[in-house]
Every structure is written in structure tokens, then in C-alpha cells.
Amino acid sequence: MKPEIHPEYVDAEVHCACGTVIKTKSTRKETHVSTCGTCHPFYTGNSKLIDTEGRVERFNKKFARRRR
């Protein structure tokens, strides 16, 4: 590796919108994210199915007769 061309690798903090702070290492000292492993629906199991304008009902009605 060539000397003096690589960025400095420092201790860093990742701040989530839910308030969780994760300590890691990075080339940036601080990073802000909108979701993390603590609040992401996939990891918490609190996923919600948002039915906008009855799209789920229309889909089920359209394809319900094809199931057998």
C-alpha cells in the first residue's frame, strides 16, 4: 500500500432517527440514518401492511377466482 494516500480510519458514531447510537469505525466521525436494526420493521416484526385506496382488496378480488 502506498503511504499517505488512504483516509484516516477513526472511531465513529451512527445516529438513528429513533435515538439509537451505534459506535463503529469509519472514515467519517459521525453519520445519521433514518432506520437501524433496532427500529427497522424487518428486525422488530412490527411490519404494517398499508392499504392505500383499497389496492389490496382490489388485488384479492381480481385474483381470487383464479385460485383453485
C-alpha positions as CSV (number, residue, x, y, z in Angstrom):
1,M,0.0,0.0,0.0
2,K,1.2,3.5,-0.8
3,P,1.8,5.7,2.3
4,E,-0.2,8.9,2.9
5,I,-3.0,8.3,0.2
6,H,-5.6,6.5,2.4
7,P,-8.2,8.3,4.5
8,E,-7.9,8.2,8.3
9,Y,-9.9,5.4,9.9
10,V,-11.4,6.8,13.2
11,D,-13.9,5.9,15.8
12,A,-17.4,6.9,14.6
13,E,-21.0,7.2,15.8
14,V,-24.0,6.3,13.8
15,H,-27.1,8.2,15.0
16,C,-30.5,6.8,14.1
17,A,-33.8,8.7,13.9
18,C,-35.2,6.5,16.7
19,G,-32.4,7.7,19.1
20,T,-30.1,4.7,19.0
21,V,-26.4,5.5,18.8
22,I,-24.1,2.8,17.4
23,K,-20.3,3.1,17.8
24,T,-18.1,1.7,15.0
25,K,-15.2,2.7,12.9
26,S,-15.3,4.7,9.7
27,T,-13.6,7.5,7.7
28,R,-16.3,9.9,8.9
29,K,-16.7,10.7,12.6
30,E,-20.5,11.0,12.6
31,T,-23.3,9.6,10.4
32,H,-27.1,10.0,10.6
33,V,-29.5,7.3,9.3
34,S,-33.3,7.0,9.2
35,T,-33.6,3.4,10.3
36,C,-31.4,0.9,12.1
37,G,-31.5,-2.7,13.2
38,T,-33.3,-1.6,16.4
39,C,-36.3,0.1,14.7
40,H,-36.5,-1.5,11.2
41,P,-39.7,-3.4,10.7
42,F,-38.0,-6.5,9.3
43,Y,-36.0,-7.0,12.5
44,T,-38.7,-5.9,15.0
45,G,-41.5,-7.9,13.5
46,N,-43.8,-4.9,13.5
47,S,-44.3,-4.6,9.8
48,K,-47.5,-3.0,8.7
49,L,-49.4,-3.5,5.5
50,I,-50.6,-0.1,4.5
51,D,-53.6,-0.4,2.2
52,T,-53.9,2.8,0.2
53,E,-57.1,3.3,-1.7
54,G,-58.2,-0.4,-1.3
55,R,-55.4,-1.7,-3.5
56,V,-55.1,-5.0,-1.5
57,E,-58.8,-5.6,-1.7
58,R,-58.9,-5.0,-5.5
59,F,-55.9,-7.3,-6.0
60,N,-57.5,-10.1,-3.9
61,K,-60.9,-9.7,-5.6
62,K,-59.2,-9.8,-9.1
63,F,-57.2,-12.9,-8.5
64,A,-59.5,-14.8,-6.0
65,R,-61.4,-16.5,-8.8
66,R,-58.2,-17.9,-10.4
67,R,-57.1,-19.8,-7.3
68,R,-58.1,-23.5,-7.1
